[in-house]
Amino acid sequence: GGGGGGGGRGGGAASSDDHDDDDGQQQQQQQTRQRLVASVLGTVERVNKLVSVVPASSGRYVGQVGDLVIGRVAAVGATRWRVNLAPSVRSAGCQTCRDAHLPLSGVDLPGGVQRIRTAEDARSMRTLFREGDPLSAEVQAVQQSDGALMLHTRSLRYGKLENGIMTSVPPGLVRRMRHHMCSLGDPIHVDLWIGCNGGIWIQRSIPKSWDGAETTATAAASDGVGNNKESSGSKGGGVGATDEDSAAPQAETLRRLRARHASTPVLPDERENIARVWNSVECLRLVHCLVTPENVRAVYEASEGAGMTVRDMLLPQNVVKATECMRT
């Protein structure tokens, strides 16, 4: 009986001491296997002892001073506008897109008047931008406390956007480039504005004939003003022209061009080109490729070369075919 008992233990029955030893080894292995696991997919960056992961496709736009952003006016406050940086319906509920603020002091007054803003200017803010108006602006400052963005439109390149179409892509598909406002050239004749926040504005290119006509009209108007100044200054011995006087006609020409663009209807062939560019941007978004002027033009030309109609460009098989050059 005793031999059987001893044989039983030698036959493989585990004792309590053996269990304690196994538990200790497992705990030691678990402690040695502890490591940091990133919650996002991206590239690891190391700076001294700081380890961080840059997401491959970030859904949040982190603004920097000088960025071009495209959004819509969400609300009009007492002395500032609140701008939604998720301008499309598709991303309207995106919690990662933070609103920005455009102060009254950050916009140009009608006629380019330079003066201190008054209470009357605050009461007439809706004559400049209303709720829902699309606009382009530049990031002027980033608040260190909460990361809020302060915008400005004190340039003729920025301001209210009219007679075009707006869309948006994830901010991770937009890289910072030298020029974010560009023309796709002949024979497309479409301008493409790519905001760093993922907002994209598409409009027809302003014809060169308009530029010449408005430049002539501005020059004629400035010559009349200059003659009046010369006659009034002749009594005092004459006054030379300043840099501001020479820059004023160019600014007035740009204002005239923007007003003419906003009031002139878009022709059917221009609408078709704009719609094809919009679909080209959408194709790049669907296959998660960078949205650059070169890529948009490549998809545009590939869709035309394959004989795709505008309405059929977003069919799954056509999206794959039109973006094949982007993925090889």
Phi, psi and chi 1 to 4 in degrees:
 res  aa     phi    psi   chi1   chi2   chi3   chi4
   1 GLY       -  -43.5      -      -      -      -
   2 GLY   -66.2  -37.4      -      -      -      -
   3 GLY   -64.3  -35.7      -      -      -      -
   4 GLY   -65.1  -38.0      -      -      -      -
   5 GLY   -64.9  -41.4      -      -      -      -
   6 GLY   -66.0  -37.4      -      -      -      -
   7 GLY   -65.1  -31.1      -      -      -      -
   8 GLY   -63.3  -40.7      -      -      -      -
   9 ARG   -69.9  -37.2 -176.7  175.8  180.0 -178.9
  10 GLY   -73.0  -16.4      -      -      -      -
  11 GLY   -78.0    2.1      -      -      -      -
  12 GLY   121.1    2.5      -      -      -      -
  13 ALA   -68.7  129.4      -      -      -      -
  14 ALA   -84.5  138.7      -      -      -      -
  15 SER   -92.5  170.9   66.1      -      -      -
  16 SER   -65.2  -32.9   60.1      -      -      -
  17 ASP   -64.7  -39.8  -65.9  -20.4      -      -
  18 ASP   -63.2  -40.3  -66.0  -24.4      -      -
  19 HIS   -61.0  -41.9  -77.6  -64.0      -      -
  20 ASP   -62.3  -40.7  -66.3  -19.6      -      -
  21 ASP   -65.5  -41.9  -66.8  -20.3      -      -
  22 ASP   -64.3  -41.9  -67.5  -18.4      -      -
  23 ASP   -62.6  -40.2  -67.7  -17.6      -      -
  24 GLY   -64.7  -39.7      -      -      -      -
  25 GLN   -66.8  -40.7  -69.8  178.3   -0.6      -
  26 GLN   -63.6  -41.7  -68.3  177.9    0.8      -
  27 GLN   -64.3  -39.0  -69.3  177.5    0.7      -
  28 GLN   -66.3  -39.8 -175.6  177.1    1.6      -
  29 GLN   -65.4  -40.0  -69.6  176.6   -3.3      -
  30 GLN   -63.4  -38.4  -69.8  177.6   -2.8      -
  31 GLN   -67.0  -38.6  -69.2  176.4   -1.9      -
  32 THR   -74.4  -21.5   56.0      -      -      -
  33 ARG   -89.3   -1.0  -68.7  176.9 -178.4  173.5
  34 GLN   -64.1  135.6  -71.7 -178.5   -4.9      -
  35 ARG  -154.8  166.3   57.0  179.8  179.8  174.7
  36 LEU   -85.7  132.4  -65.2  175.2      -      -
  37 VAL  -122.6  122.7  179.1      -      -      -
  38 ALA   -72.7  146.6      -      -      -      -
  39 SER   -89.7   -4.0   59.6      -      -      -
  40 VAL  -130.5  157.3  -64.9      -      -      -
  41 LEU   -90.3  127.4  174.6   65.8      -      -
  42 GLY  -178.3 -160.5      -      -      -      -
  43 THR  -103.6  133.8  -54.6      -      -      -
  44 VAL   -81.4  130.5  178.4      -      -      -
  45 GLU  -122.5  135.9  -70.6 -171.4   -5.8      -
  46 ARG  -122.0  127.3  -67.7 -179.0  175.8   87.2
  47 VAL  -127.2  103.6  179.2      -      -      -
  48 ASN    56.1 -116.7  -63.5  -29.0      -      -
  49 LYS   -97.4    2.4  -66.4 -176.0  178.1 -178.8
  50 LEU   -89.6  123.3  175.4   63.4      -      -
  51 VAL  -115.4  126.1 -179.6      -      -      -
  52 SER  -137.4  161.0   59.2      -      -      -
  53 VAL  -121.3  121.5  177.1      -      -      -
  54 VAL   -87.7  116.8  178.7      -      -      -
  55 PRO   -59.8  140.9  -20.5   31.3      -      -
  56 ALA   -66.6  -33.8      -      -      -      -
  57 SER  -142.0   96.5  177.1      -      -      -
  58 SER   -85.0  133.4  175.1      -      -      -
  59 GLY   -84.7   -6.7      -      -      -      -
  60 ARG  -108.0  133.4  178.5 -177.0  -68.5  -86.7
  61 TYR   -89.7  123.2  164.8   63.1      -      -
  62 VAL  -105.7  106.8 -179.8      -      -      -
  63 GLY   -74.3  151.1      -      -      -      -
  64 GLN  -130.4  151.5  -64.0 -177.3    9.1      -
  65 VAL   -60.6  130.9  175.4      -      -      -
  66 GLY    97.9   -6.7      -      -      -      -
  67 ASP   -69.0  141.5  -77.5   -5.6      -      -
  68 LEU   -85.5  127.5  167.8   69.2      -      -
  69 VAL  -125.5  149.6  -65.9      -      -      -
  70 ILE  -127.7  125.8  -65.6  175.2      -      -
  71 GLY  -153.5 -167.9      -      -      -      -
  72 ARG  -125.7  146.8  -71.7 -173.4 -177.1  -86.0
  73 VAL   -69.9  120.7  176.5      -      -      -
  74 ALA   -94.1  -34.4      -      -      -      -
  75 ALA  -157.9  154.1      -      -      -      -
  76 VAL  -112.7  117.5 -178.5      -      -      -
  77 GLY   -97.4 -160.9      -      -      -      -
  78 ALA   -70.7  -45.4      -      -      -      -
  79 THR  -134.1   15.4   58.5      -      -      -
  80 ARG  -157.1  160.2   64.4  178.6   60.4 -175.3
  81 TRP  -104.5  143.9  -66.8  -92.0      -      -
  82 ARG  -100.3  124.6 -177.9  163.2   57.5   85.8
  83 VAL  -110.4  126.4 -178.9      -      -      -
  84 ASN   -84.0  120.7 -178.4   14.1      -      -
  85 LEU   -90.8    6.8  -64.3 -175.7      -      -
  86 ALA  -112.1   77.3      -      -      -      -
  87 PRO   -74.0  -17.1   26.4  -32.5      -      -
  88 SER   -94.9  161.7   71.6      -      -      -
  89 VAL   -64.2  -34.1  176.5      -      -      -
  90 ARG   -61.5  -35.5  177.6  176.3   56.9 -114.7
  91 SER  -110.3   17.5   55.7      -      -      -
  92 ALA   -64.7  -29.7      -      -      -      -
  93 GLY   -94.7   12.2      -      -      -      -
  94 CYS   -71.9  120.5  179.0      -      -      -
  95 GLN   -79.3  -13.5  -61.6  -61.6  -36.2      -
  96 THR   -88.5   -3.5   60.4      -      -      -
  97 CYS   -98.8  106.6  -61.5      -      -      -
  98 ARG   -85.3  140.7 -176.2  180.0  -66.8  119.4
  99 ASP   -71.3  155.9  -70.7  -13.3      -      -
 100 ALA  -117.8  170.1      -      -      -      -
 101 HIS  -123.7  134.4  -60.6  -76.5      -      -
 102 LEU  -115.6  104.4  174.4   62.5      -      -
 103 PRO   -73.7  157.6   26.0  -32.2      -      -
 104 LEU   -61.6  -32.2  179.7   59.0      -      -
 105 SER   -72.2   -9.8   59.2      -      -      -
 106 GLY   -96.5    9.3      -      -      -      -
 107 VAL  -120.9  156.6  -57.2      -      -      -
 108 ASP   -83.4  136.9  -79.0  -23.0      -      -
 109 LEU   -76.0  157.2  -63.1  176.1      -      -
 110 PRO   -54.5  133.8  -25.8   34.0      -      -
 111 GLY    82.7    2.6      -      -      -      -
 112 GLY    71.1   24.7      -      -      -      -
 113 VAL   -69.2  135.0  179.7      -      -      -
 114 GLN  -106.8  107.3  -60.5  -67.1  -27.9      -
 115 ARG  -162.0  170.5   57.9  174.9  172.4   79.4
 116 ILE   -70.4  137.7  -61.5  176.1      -      -
 117 ARG   -71.1  139.9  -85.3   52.9  172.7  175.6
 118 THR  -114.8  177.2   62.2      -      -      -
 119 ALA   -64.1  -31.6      -      -      -      -
 120 GLU   -64.6  -38.6 -178.7   63.4   26.5      -
 121 ASP   -63.5  -38.8  -64.1  -32.7      -      -
 122 ALA   -65.3  -36.5      -      -      -      -
 123 ARG   -72.5  -23.8  -73.5 -168.3  -67.5  -90.9
 124 SER  -104.9   27.5   60.1      -      -      -
 125 MET   -63.5  -31.9  -73.4  174.8   58.3      -
 126 ARG   -71.6  -12.2  -79.7 -172.0  171.5   82.9
 127 THR   -74.3  -18.9   60.8      -      -      -
 128 LEU   -92.1  -55.9  -61.1  176.5      -      -
 129 PHE  -138.0  132.0  -58.5  108.7      -      -
 130 ARG  -108.6  169.5  -68.1  177.4  175.4  -90.3
 131 GLU   -60.7  131.1  -68.0   86.7  -15.5      -
 132 GLY    93.3   -9.0      -      -      -      -
 133 ASP   -70.4  130.0  -75.6  -12.8      -      -
 134 PRO   -77.6  145.4   27.4  -32.1      -      -
 135 LEU  -150.4  158.0   60.6   84.0      -      -
 136 SER  -114.2  142.4   62.5      -      -      -
 137 ALA  -151.4  171.7      -      -      -      -
 138 GLU  -118.5  140.7 -178.3  179.0  -37.6      -
 139 VAL   -72.2  118.8  177.1      -      -      -
 140 GLN   -92.2  -36.3 -176.8  179.0   20.3      -
 141 ALA  -156.2  153.9      -      -      -      -
 142 VAL  -121.6  119.6 -180.0      -      -      -
 143 GLN   -67.4  128.5  -59.4  -65.6  -26.3      -
 144 GLN   -71.4  -26.1  -62.9  -63.7  -30.5      -
 145 SER   -72.7  -50.0   56.9      -      -      -
 146 ASP  -125.6    3.1   56.6   -4.8      -      -
 147 GLY    76.2   12.6      -      -      -      -
 148 ALA   -65.6  145.4      -      -      -      -
 149 LEU  -101.5  134.7  -57.6 -179.2      -      -
 150 MET  -109.0  126.8  -56.2  -60.1  -66.1      -
 151 LEU  -107.8  168.3  -50.1  177.9      -      -
 152 HIS  -151.4  154.3   80.6   88.1      -      -
 153 THR  -126.7   30.1   61.2      -      -      -
 154 ARG   -78.7   56.3  -70.4 -168.9  -59.0  -91.4
 155 SER  -159.7  147.2  172.1      -      -      -
 156 LEU   -69.6  -13.1  -66.6  176.4      -      -
 157 ARG   -75.7  -23.5  -63.3 -176.7  -58.3  169.4
 158 TYR  -108.0  169.1  -50.9  126.5      -      -
 159 GLY   133.9 -158.5      -      -      -      -
 160 LYS   -69.8  138.1 -173.7  176.8  179.1 -179.8
 161 LEU  -104.3  131.8  -60.4  173.7      -      -
 162 GLU  -139.5  155.7  -61.5  174.7  -70.1      -
 163 ASN    57.7   49.7 -122.6   -7.9      -      -
 164 GLY  -155.4 -163.6      -      -      -      -
 165 ILE  -137.0  145.5 -173.0  171.7      -      -
 166 MET  -117.4  143.7  178.0 -178.2  -70.1      -
 167 THR  -144.6 -177.9 -175.9      -      -      -
 168 SER  -151.8  154.7   68.7      -      -      -
 169 VAL  -133.7  164.0  -61.6      -      -      -
 170 PRO   -58.0  139.4  -25.3   34.2      -      -
 171 PRO   -57.1  -25.6  -23.6   33.0      -      -
 172 GLY   -66.4  -16.4      -      -      -      -
 173 LEU   -90.0    0.8  -61.0 -176.4      -      -
 174 VAL  -115.7  121.0  177.7      -      -      -
 175 ARG  -102.3  155.3   66.4 -177.2 -177.8 -174.3
 176 ARG   -73.5  125.6  -71.9  178.8  171.3   85.2
 177 MET  -121.1  171.4  -58.7  173.1  -70.4      -
 178 ARG   -69.5  -39.4 -175.6  173.9 -178.7 -179.7
 179 HIS  -128.1  121.8  -60.6  -70.3      -      -
 180 HIS  -101.0   -9.3  -77.2  -99.8      -      -
 181 MET  -113.2  115.7  -60.0  178.9  178.9      -
 182 CYS  -145.7  165.0   60.2      -      -      -
 183 SER  -111.8  138.1  175.1      -      -      -
 184 LEU   -78.0   -3.1  -62.5 -179.0      -      -
 185 GLY    76.3 -171.2      -      -      -      -
 186 ASP   -75.6  146.4  -62.5  -25.9      -      -
 187 PRO   -95.7   19.3   35.3  -33.5      -      -
 188 ILE   -76.4  -45.3  -56.5  176.5      -      -
 189 HIS    58.1   48.1  -59.5  -64.9      -      -
 190 VAL  -131.7  136.3  171.4      -      -      -
 191 ASP   -94.7  142.1  -71.3  -15.7      -      -
 192 LEU  -127.4  120.2 -175.8   66.8      -      -
 193 TRP  -111.0  118.7  -63.9   11.3      -      -
 194 ILE  -109.7  110.7  -55.8  175.8      -      -
 195 GLY   -82.6  145.4      -      -      -      -
 196 CYS   -64.8  -20.8  -65.9      -      -      -
 197 ASN   -83.5    0.1   63.0  -43.8      -      -
 198 GLY    99.0   -9.9      -      -      -      -
 199 GLY   -75.1  137.6      -      -      -      -
 200 ILE  -131.4  132.9  -64.9  177.2      -      -
 201 TRP  -117.3  133.3  177.7 -102.2      -      -
 202 ILE  -125.5  128.8  -54.3  169.3      -      -
 203 GLN  -149.3  166.4   67.5  176.5   30.3      -
 204 ARG   -70.0  152.6   65.2  173.1  170.1 -154.1
 205 SER   -76.5  143.7  -61.9      -      -      -
 206 ILE   -73.2  124.1  -65.1  179.3      -      -
 207 PRO   -60.8  148.9  -20.8   32.1      -      -
 208 LYS   -66.6  -27.8  -66.0 -178.0  179.8  179.3
 209 SER   -64.3  -35.3   58.2      -      -      -
 210 TRP   -63.1  -43.7  -68.7   11.0      -      -
 211 ASP   -59.3  -44.7 -165.5   -1.2      -      -
 212 GLY   -65.6  -41.1      -      -      -      -
 213 ALA   -66.4  -44.7      -      -      -      -
 214 GLU   -70.4  -33.6  -62.8  -59.4  -24.2      -
 215 THR   -64.2  -40.8  -59.2      -      -      -
 216 THR   -64.7  -42.9  -57.9      -      -      -
 217 ALA   -65.0  -39.5      -      -      -      -
 218 THR   -67.7  -39.9  -56.5      -      -      -
 219 ALA   -63.5  -40.1      -      -      -      -
 220 ALA   -64.4  -41.0      -      -      -      -
 221 ALA   -67.5  -40.1      -      -      -      -
 222 SER   -70.4  -31.3   60.9      -      -      -
 223 ASP   -65.2  -38.2  -72.7  -17.5      -      -
 224 GLY   -64.9  -41.4      -      -      -      -
 225 VAL   -67.3  -38.7  175.3      -      -      -
 226 GLY   -65.7  -37.5      -      -      -      -
 227 ASN   -64.9  -38.0  -67.8  -26.3      -      -
 228 ASN   -65.0  -41.3  -67.2  -24.8      -      -
 229 LYS   -65.8  -38.6  -72.2 -174.9  177.1 -179.9
 230 GLU   -65.7  -41.5 -175.9  178.0   -5.0      -
 231 SER   -67.7  -35.8   60.0      -      -      -
 232 SER   -76.0  -27.0   60.7      -      -      -
 233 GLY   -92.3   -5.6      -      -      -      -
 234 SER   -66.7  -26.7   59.0      -      -      -
 235 LYS   -69.3  -27.9  -63.0 -179.4 -179.6  179.3
 236 GLY   -95.1   13.1      -      -      -      -
 237 GLY    96.3    1.3      -      -      -      -
 238 GLY    94.1  145.8      -      -      -      -
 239 VAL  -127.8  129.9 -179.9      -      -      -
 240 GLY   -75.0  155.9      -      -      -      -
 241 ALA   -73.2  142.0      -      -      -      -
 242 THR  -102.3  171.5   63.0      -      -      -
 243 ASP   -64.8  -34.9  -66.5  -21.6      -      -
 244 GLU   -64.1  -37.8  -66.1 -178.5   -3.2      -
 245 ASP   -64.8  -38.8  -65.5  -26.5      -      -
 246 SER   -73.1  -29.2   60.2      -      -      -
 247 ALA   -82.4  -21.3      -      -      -      -
 248 ALA   -62.0  -43.9      -      -      -      -
 249 PRO   -59.9  -39.3  -25.8   35.7      -      -
 250 GLN   -63.2  -43.2 -178.3  179.9    4.0      -
 251 ALA   -64.1  -41.1      -      -      -      -
 252 GLU   -66.2  -35.8 -177.1   60.3   27.8      -
 253 THR   -63.3  -42.7  -61.2      -      -      -
 254 LEU   -63.5  -39.4  -68.2  176.3      -      -
 255 ARG   -63.9  -41.2  -67.5 -168.6 -175.5   94.9
 256 ARG   -64.5  -40.3  -72.5  173.6  178.4  -94.4
 257 LEU   -64.5  -42.3  -72.8  174.1      -      -
 258 ARG   -65.9  -40.0  -64.6 -170.9   68.2  167.5
 259 ALA   -65.9  -39.8      -      -      -      -
 260 ARG   -68.8  -38.9 -176.6  171.2  179.1  178.7
 261 HIS   -62.6  -40.2  165.0   74.4      -      -
 262 ALA   -69.8  -29.6      -      -      -      -
 263 SER   -95.6  -10.6   60.5      -      -      -
 264 THR   -94.9  123.6  -57.0      -      -      -
 265 PRO   -62.1  151.2  -20.0   31.7      -      -
 266 VAL   -84.3  130.7 -178.4      -      -      -
 267 LEU   -74.1  158.5  -59.4  178.1      -      -
 268 PRO   -57.2  -42.8  -27.2   35.4      -      -
 269 ASP   -68.2  -32.4   57.3  -24.0      -      -
 270 GLU   -67.7  -38.5  -65.0  173.1  -23.2      -
 271 ARG   -61.7  -40.9  -70.2  178.0 -179.5  -89.0
 272 GLU   -64.8  -41.2 -176.5  174.8   -6.4      -
 273 ASN   -64.7  -41.0  -69.0  -14.6      -      -
 274 ILE   -63.8  -42.2  -69.0  173.5      -      -
 275 ALA   -65.3  -37.2      -      -      -      -
 276 ARG   -68.3  -37.3 -172.5  175.4  -69.3  -87.0
 277 VAL   -65.3  -41.6  171.1      -      -      -
 278 TRP   -59.2  -44.8 -168.9   96.2      -      -
 279 ASN   -66.6  -32.1  -76.2  -12.4      -      -
 280 SER   -64.9  -41.2  -60.1      -      -      -
 281 VAL   -63.8  -40.5  173.2      -      -      -
 282 GLU   -65.9  -36.7 -169.9   69.6    8.5      -
 283 CYS   -62.8  -42.5  -71.5      -      -      -
 284 LEU   -63.6  -36.6  -67.7  172.9      -      -
 285 ARG   -66.9  -40.1 -176.3 -170.0   68.2   83.5
 286 LEU   -66.4  -33.1  -69.0  173.7      -      -
 287 VAL   -98.8    6.9  -61.6      -      -      -
 288 HIS    59.7   50.9 -154.7   75.8      -      -
 289 CYS  -109.7  155.2  -71.6      -      -      -
 290 LEU   -60.6  139.9  -71.9  177.2      -      -
 291 VAL   -96.7  101.9  178.5      -      -      -
 292 THR  -129.4  159.7   62.5      -      -      -
 293 PRO   -56.8  -37.8  -25.7   34.2      -      -
 294 GLU   -65.2  -44.0  -64.3   78.5   12.5      -
 295 ASN   -67.0  -39.9  -69.8   -7.2      -      -
 296 VAL   -63.4  -43.8  172.0      -      -      -
 297 ARG   -65.5  -37.2 -173.3  179.8  178.9   92.5
 298 ALA   -63.6  -43.6      -      -      -      -
 299 VAL   -67.2  -39.4  174.7      -      -      -
 300 TYR   -57.5  -50.5 -175.7  101.3      -      -
 301 GLU   -68.6  -35.3  -66.2  175.1  -12.6      -
 302 ALA   -65.2  -39.4      -      -      -      -
 303 SER   -67.8  -39.2   66.0      -      -      -
 304 GLU   -67.3  -42.5  -86.7 -165.1  -27.5      -
 305 GLY   -63.9  -30.2      -      -      -      -
 306 ALA   -85.1   -0.3      -      -      -      -
 307 GLY    74.3   24.5      -      -      -      -
 308 MET   -79.0  138.0  -58.8  178.0 -168.6      -
 309 THR   -80.1  163.5   61.2      -      -      -
 310 VAL   -62.0  -40.6  174.5      -      -      -
 311 ARG   -70.5  -22.3   62.8 -178.9  -60.4  176.4
 312 ASP   -97.8   -0.2  -66.8  -23.3      -      -
 313 MET   -64.4  -30.3  -78.6 -177.1   63.8      -
 314 LEU   -93.3    8.3  -62.5 -176.9      -      -
 315 LEU   -66.1  141.2  -65.8  176.8      -      -
 316 PRO   -51.4  -46.0  -26.7   34.8      -      -
 317 GLN   -67.1  -32.4   63.3  -87.4   19.6      -
 318 ASN   -74.9  -34.6  -70.4  -20.3      -      -
 319 VAL   -60.7  -44.6  170.7      -      -      -
 320 VAL   -63.9  -41.7  173.4      -      -      -
 321 LYS   -70.2  -41.0 -173.3  174.8 -178.2  179.8
 322 ALA   -70.9  -28.7      -      -      -      -
 323 THR  -100.3   12.8   58.9      -      -      -
 324 GLU   -61.7  -35.8 -174.0  176.6   -0.2      -
 325 CYS   -68.1  -21.7   57.2      -      -      -
 326 MET   -81.2  -22.1  -58.9  -69.5  100.8      -
 327 ARG  -109.3   10.5  -64.0  177.7  -74.1  103.8
 328 THR  -111.4      -   56.2      -      -      -
